[in-house]
């Protein structure tokens, strides 16, 4: 089936496609970009594409990549700066038909775009962010140097490629922040495991809450502690964090005086699915985000989720009755109150989340076909007749008319 605005799928063409995925970070480094790269690799290989991954070499580890560039990770946040491997970059791009660059705020994807244009290769630039400003980050690194990087590096790279956004929020953000029009690609969800059983919540049972994501200021994990602390004034609850980042130490300090808080560190994708499937609900407290893969996956499985209203999060609550579980970022009282509303009629809301999951999964299933279509070669231009015959259709805007 052909998708409007995208080339139709062709297995013969796909079999010839050599795709290079470029990302500064790859698994086992935890994050949404890394998960997308791994998902795209598996989906495209299933479509008979030859896929390779080019990334920065992680400190103390190789990473899940076919080619690695020596890199320095600038403190304090570990911004990746390639410092060598230029022949590797030139060779890998030269051997590919299509380059899929990931991450507009990193240097390696932008360098890949420039080299790809020199070598006359097609480039898709995947935007993972929403384009929202950094409000909780370093003024010098994110706001000053970040703005300089966007104007001198990110914008030119995006204009030399085909921008693709994994979120609706990112489409608007690309237009406002970078001045480019991005194609929307529904996040191509991989096969998600079904929860083993529909969990109930007994009156005196502790509420099991799971928070998954990068432990960085924009994800605001510290607010999750405040939310659950307020919930505990009304009922027993436990909070588990899964992820890594610069706020890990701050969370560990909070956990010392709060035995109901556990900081578990990073886990594999399969392990995270088990953890989320066993919890009563998942919590997200991001102050800025885009696709919100950390809630998209559990919601698609029918697991109850309370999240902040950032990025595409509101669109993930397809069933109208569930939209109250998406609250304003930073509103501790609203998040805690919403969790208590959920627990007051847990079985009923759990069934609504299950119905919402079926709708959400169907929506994002299209992303697989869209991704495969994007890497196919563009169709050859059609030859047009120089004369107009009776019965020919003229397309004016969206309204076809007939020549009398």
C-alpha positions as CSV (number, residue, x, y, z in Angstrom):
1,X,0.0,0.0,0.0
2,X,1.4,3.4,-0.9
3,X,1.6,6.2,1.6
4,X,0.6,9.7,0.4
5,X,3.7,11.9,0.1
6,X,6.1,8.9,0.3
7,X,7.4,6.5,-2.3
8,X,5.7,3.1,-2.3
9,X,7.5,0.1,-0.9
10,X,9.5,-2.1,-3.2
11,X,11.2,-5.2,-1.9
12,X,13.5,-5.3,-5.0
13,X,14.7,-1.8,-4.3
14,X,15.0,-2.4,-0.6
15,X,17.2,-5.4,-1.2
16,X,19.8,-3.1,-2.9
17,X,19.7,-0.4,-0.2
18,X,22.8,0.1,1.9
19,X,21.9,2.2,4.9
20,X,24.3,3.9,7.3
21,X,22.9,4.9,10.6
22,X,24.9,7.7,12.2
23,X,24.5,8.5,15.9
24,X,26.9,9.9,18.5
25,X,25.6,7.4,21.1
26,X,24.4,3.8,20.7
27,X,23.5,1.1,23.0
28,X,24.4,0.2,25.7
29,X,24.3,4.0,26.4
30,X,20.7,4.6,27.5
31,X,18.4,7.0,25.7
32,X,15.7,7.5,23.2
33,X,18.0,8.1,20.3
34,X,19.9,5.0,21.1
35,X,16.7,3.0,21.2
36,X,15.6,4.4,17.8
37,X,18.9,3.5,16.2
38,X,18.6,-0.1,17.4
39,X,14.9,-0.3,16.3
40,X,15.6,1.2,12.9
41,X,18.5,-1.3,12.4
42,X,16.3,-4.3,13.1
43,X,13.4,-3.1,11.1
44,X,15.5,-2.2,8.0
45,X,17.4,-5.5,8.2
46,X,14.0,-7.3,8.2
47,X,13.3,-5.4,4.9
48,X,16.5,-6.9,3.4
49,X,18.5,-3.7,3.7
50,X,22.2,-3.9,4.6
51,X,22.6,-1.7,7.7
52,X,25.7,-0.4,9.4
53,X,26.0,1.9,12.4
54,X,28.6,4.6,12.8
55,X,29.1,6.2,16.2
56,X,31.5,7.8,18.7
57,X,33.6,5.5,20.7
58,X,32.3,5.4,24.3
59,X,34.7,5.6,27.2
60,X,35.7,2.2,28.3
61,X,33.4,0.4,25.8
62,X,32.9,-0.3,22.2
63,X,29.2,0.2,21.9
64,X,26.7,-1.5,19.5
65,X,28.2,-0.1,16.3
66,X,30.1,-1.4,13.2
67,X,32.5,1.6,13.0
68,X,33.6,3.9,15.8
69,X,35.3,7.3,15.8
70,X,37.7,8.3,18.5
71,X,35.9,11.0,20.6
72,X,36.3,13.2,23.6
73,X,33.2,13.7,25.8
74,X,33.2,17.3,27.0
75,X,32.4,17.7,30.7
76,X,30.2,18.1,32.6
77,X,27.4,16.6,30.5
78,X,29.6,14.5,28.3
79,X,28.9,16.2,24.9
80,X,30.5,14.0,22.2
81,X,33.2,15.5,20.2
82,X,34.8,13.4,17.4
83,X,38.6,13.9,17.3
84,X,39.7,11.4,14.7
85,X,38.6,8.6,12.4
86,X,38.0,10.8,9.3
87,X,39.0,8.1,6.9
88,X,36.5,5.8,8.5
89,X,33.8,8.4,8.2
90,X,34.6,9.0,4.5
91,X,34.7,5.3,3.7
92,X,31.5,4.3,5.6
93,X,29.5,7.1,3.9
94,X,31.0,6.3,0.5
95,X,29.8,2.6,0.7
96,X,26.2,3.6,1.7
97,X,23.3,4.5,-0.5
98,X,21.3,6.3,2.2
99,X,22.6,8.0,5.4
100,X,20.3,8.3,8.4
101,X,21.8,10.9,10.8
102,X,20.4,11.2,14.3
103,X,20.7,14.2,16.7
104,X,20.7,17.8,15.7
105,X,22.7,18.9,18.7
106,X,25.7,16.7,18.1
107,X,28.6,17.2,15.8
108,X,29.0,13.7,14.3
109,X,25.6,13.6,12.5
110,X,26.3,17.1,11.0
111,X,29.7,16.1,9.8
112,X,28.1,13.0,8.2
113,X,25.7,15.2,6.3
114,X,28.5,17.4,4.9
115,X,30.5,14.4,3.8
116,X,27.5,12.7,2.3
117,X,26.7,15.8,0.2
118,X,30.3,15.8,-1.0
119,X,29.9,12.1,-2.0
120,X,26.4,12.8,-3.4
121,X,24.5,10.5,-1.1
122,X,20.9,10.8,0.1
123,X,20.6,11.9,3.7
124,X,17.7,11.7,6.2
125,X,18.2,13.8,9.3
126,X,16.1,12.4,12.1
127,X,15.0,15.0,14.7
128,X,14.4,13.5,18.1
129,X,13.7,16.8,20.0
130,X,10.7,19.0,20.2
131,X,12.6,22.3,19.5
132,X,11.6,23.6,22.9
133,X,14.2,25.8,24.7
134,X,16.4,24.5,27.5
135,X,15.0,26.0,30.7
136,X,16.8,23.9,33.3
137,X,20.2,23.6,31.7
138,X,23.5,25.5,31.9
139,X,23.3,29.0,30.4
140,X,26.8,28.7,28.9
141,X,26.7,25.2,27.4
142,X,23.1,24.8,26.3
143,X,21.9,28.4,25.8
144,X,25.0,30.2,24.6
145,X,27.1,27.6,22.9
146,X,24.1,25.7,21.9
147,X,22.7,28.6,20.0
148,X,26.0,29.2,18.2
149,X,26.1,25.5,17.3
150,X,22.6,25.6,15.9
151,X,23.2,28.5,13.7
152,X,26.7,27.5,12.4
153,X,26.3,23.7,12.3
154,X,22.8,22.3,12.8
155,X,20.9,24.6,10.5
156,X,23.2,24.2,7.5
157,X,23.2,20.4,8.0
158,X,19.4,20.2,8.1
159,X,19.1,22.3,4.9
160,X,21.5,19.9,3.1
161,X,19.3,16.9,4.1
162,X,15.8,15.7,4.4
163,X,14.6,16.5,7.9
164,X,12.4,13.8,9.5
165,X,10.7,14.2,12.9
166,X,9.6,11.4,15.1
167,X,7.1,13.6,16.8
168,X,4.4,16.1,15.8
169,X,5.9,18.5,18.3
170,X,9.2,18.1,16.5
171,X,7.7,19.2,13.2
172,X,6.6,22.5,14.7
173,X,9.8,22.8,16.6
174,X,11.9,22.2,13.4
175,X,10.1,25.1,11.7
176,X,10.4,27.4,14.6
177,X,13.9,26.6,15.8
178,X,15.8,25.6,12.6
179,X,13.6,27.2,9.8
180,X,13.1,23.8,8.0
181,X,10.0,21.7,7.1
182,X,10.3,18.2,8.6
183,X,8.5,15.1,7.4
184,X,6.6,13.4,10.3
185,X,7.5,9.8,10.8
186,X,5.3,8.0,13.5
187,X,7.8,6.4,15.9
188,X,8.2,2.8,14.5
189,X,7.5,0.7,17.6
190,X,9.2,-2.7,17.7
191,X,7.2,-5.7,18.8
192,X,6.1,-5.0,22.4
193,X,5.5,-7.8,24.8
194,X,2.1,-8.1,26.3
195,X,1.8,-7.8,30.1
196,X,1.5,-11.3,31.5
197,X,-1.6,-10.4,33.5
198,X,-3.9,-7.5,34.2
199,X,-2.7,-6.2,37.5
200,X,-5.2,-5.2,40.2
201,X,-4.6,-2.9,43.2
202,X,-5.7,-4.1,46.6
203,X,-6.8,-1.4,49.1
204,X,-3.8,-1.8,51.4
205,X,-1.3,-2.9,48.8
206,X,1.7,-0.6,48.2
207,X,1.5,1.3,44.9
208,X,4.4,0.2,42.7
209,X,5.5,3.2,40.5
210,X,8.3,3.1,37.9
211,X,10.2,6.0,36.3
212,X,12.3,5.3,33.2
213,X,14.5,7.7,31.4
214,X,17.8,9.7,31.4
215,X,18.6,11.2,34.8
216,X,19.0,14.8,33.4
217,X,17.4,18.1,34.4
218,X,15.1,18.3,31.4
219,X,13.6,14.9,32.5
220,X,13.2,16.2,36.0
221,X,13.4,13.0,38.0
222,X,13.7,14.9,41.3
223,X,10.1,16.1,40.8
224,X,9.0,12.4,40.7
225,X,10.3,12.0,44.3
226,X,8.2,15.0,45.4
227,X,5.1,13.7,43.6
228,X,5.3,10.2,45.2
229,X,6.1,11.8,48.6
230,X,2.8,13.7,48.4
231,X,1.0,10.5,47.3
232,X,2.3,8.7,50.3
233,X,0.4,11.1,52.6
234,X,-2.8,9.2,51.4
235,X,-1.5,5.7,50.7
236,X,1.6,3.6,50.7
237,X,3.7,3.9,47.5
238,X,7.1,2.9,46.2
239,X,9.1,4.5,43.4
240,X,11.8,2.9,41.3
241,X,14.1,4.8,38.9
242,X,15.7,3.2,35.9
243,X,18.3,5.2,33.9
244,X,21.6,6.9,34.2
245,X,22.8,10.5,34.1
246,X,24.2,13.5,36.0
247,X,21.4,13.5,38.6
248,X,22.0,9.9,39.7
249,X,24.0,11.1,42.8
250,X,21.3,13.5,43.8
251,X,18.7,10.8,43.6
252,X,20.9,8.5,45.6
253,X,21.1,11.1,48.3
254,X,17.4,11.5,48.4
255,X,17.0,7.7,48.6
256,X,19.1,7.4,51.7
257,X,16.4,9.1,53.8
258,X,13.5,7.6,51.8
259,X,13.5,3.8,51.9
260,X,10.6,3.8,49.4
261,X,12.9,5.2,46.7
262,X,15.2,2.9,44.7
263,X,17.7,3.9,42.1
264,X,18.3,0.9,39.9
265,X,20.6,2.2,37.2
266,X,20.4,1.3,33.5
267,X,18.8,-1.8,32.2
268,X,18.3,-3.5,28.8
269,X,15.2,-2.8,26.7
270,X,13.8,-6.2,27.5
271,X,14.4,-5.8,31.2
272,X,12.6,-2.4,31.2
273,X,9.6,-4.0,29.5
274,X,9.4,-6.5,32.3
275,X,9.7,-3.9,35.0
276,X,7.1,-1.7,33.5
277,X,4.7,-4.6,32.9
278,X,5.0,-5.6,36.6
279,X,4.3,-2.0,37.9
280,X,0.9,-0.5,38.8
281,X,1.8,2.6,36.8
282,X,4.6,4.4,35.1
283,X,5.4,8.1,35.8
284,X,7.1,10.7,33.6
285,X,8.0,14.2,34.9
286,X,9.8,15.7,31.9
287,X,9.9,19.5,31.5
288,X,10.7,19.2,27.8
289,X,10.4,16.2,25.5
290,X,9.3,15.2,22.0
291,X,8.2,11.6,21.2
292,X,8.2,10.5,24.9
293,X,9.2,7.0,24.1
294,X,9.4,6.3,27.8
295,X,5.6,6.6,28.0
296,X,4.7,5.7,24.4
297,X,5.8,2.1,24.9
298,X,4.0,1.3,28.2
299,X,0.9,3.2,27.0
300,X,1.0,1.1,23.8
301,X,1.0,-2.0,26.0
302,X,-2.0,-0.8,28.0
303,X,0.0,0.0,31.1
304,X,-1.4,3.0,33.1
305,X,0.8,6.1,32.8
306,X,0.8,9.5,34.5
307,X,2.9,12.0,32.6
308,X,3.6,15.7,32.0
309,X,2.0,17.6,29.1
310,X,5.1,18.1,26.9
311,X,6.0,17.0,23.4
312,X,3.6,14.4,21.9
313,X,2.5,13.2,25.3
314,X,-1.1,14.6,25.0
315,X,-1.5,12.8,21.7
316,X,-0.6,9.4,23.3
317,X,-3.8,9.6,25.4
318,X,-6.2,8.7,22.6
319,X,-9.1,7.8,24.8
320,X,-10.6,11.2,26.0
321,X,-11.3,10.0,29.5
322,X,-7.6,9.4,30.1
323,X,-6.4,12.9,29.2
324,X,-6.7,14.0,32.8
325,X,-3.6,11.8,33.5
326,X,-1.5,14.2,31.4
327,X,-0.7,17.2,33.6
328,X,1.3,20.4,33.4
329,X,5.1,20.0,33.9
330,X,6.3,21.1,37.4
331,X,2.8,20.8,38.9
332,X,3.5,18.4,41.8
333,X,0.0,18.7,43.3
334,X,-1.7,17.9,40.1
335,X,0.5,14.9,39.4
336,X,-0.1,13.5,42.9
337,X,-3.8,14.1,42.8
338,X,-4.0,12.4,39.4
339,X,-2.3,9.3,40.7
340,X,-4.8,9.2,43.6
341,X,-7.7,9.4,41.1
342,X,-6.2,6.5,39.2
343,X,-5.8,4.4,42.3
344,X,-9.4,5.2,43.5
345,X,-10.8,3.3,40.5
346,X,-7.8,1.4,39.3
347,X,-9.5,-1.6,37.6
348,X,-11.8,0.7,35.5
349,X,-9.0,3.0,34.5
350,X,-6.7,0.0,33.7
351,X,-9.3,-1.3,31.2
352,X,-9.4,2.2,29.6
353,X,-5.6,2.2,29.3
354,X,-5.8,-1.2,27.6
355,X,-8.2,0.2,25.0
356,X,-6.0,3.2,24.6
357,X,-3.0,0.9,24.0
358,X,-4.7,-0.9,21.1
359,X,-5.5,2.4,19.4
360,X,-2.0,3.8,20.0
361,X,-0.2,0.7,18.7
362,X,-2.3,0.7,15.5
363,X,-1.3,4.4,14.9
364,X,2.4,3.7,15.3
365,X,2.5,0.5,13.4
366,X,2.5,2.6,10.3
367,X,5.9,3.9,11.2
368,X,7.6,0.7,10.2
369,X,6.3,1.0,6.6
370,X,7.1,4.7,6.5
371,X,10.7,4.2,7.6
372,X,11.2,1.5,4.9
373,X,9.7,3.7,2.3
374,X,11.9,6.7,3.2
375,X,15.1,4.8,2.4
376,X,14.0,3.6,-1.0
377,X,15.2,5.5,-4.1
378,X,12.9,8.3,-5.3
379,X,10.7,7.2,-8.2
380,X,11.8,8.3,-11.7
381,X,10.2,11.4,-13.0
382,X,7.1,10.8,-15.2
383,X,7.1,12.1,-18.7
384,X,4.2,14.4,-19.2
385,X,2.3,14.9,-22.4
386,X,2.6,18.4,-24.0
387,X,-1.1,18.4,-25.0
388,X,-4.3,18.3,-23.1
389,X,-6.9,15.9,-24.2
390,X,-10.6,15.8,-23.3
391,X,-11.1,13.9,-20.1
392,X,-7.7,14.8,-18.7
393,X,-7.7,15.7,-15.0
394,X,-6.1,18.9,-13.8
395,X,-5.2,19.1,-10.1
396,X,-5.6,22.5,-8.7
397,X,-4.8,22.5,-5.0
398,X,-6.7,19.5,-3.7
399,X,-9.6,19.8,-6.0
400,X,-9.5,17.9,-9.3
401,X,-11.4,19.3,-12.3
402,X,-12.2,18.0,-15.7
403,X,-11.4,19.6,-19.0
404,X,-14.7,19.8,-21.0
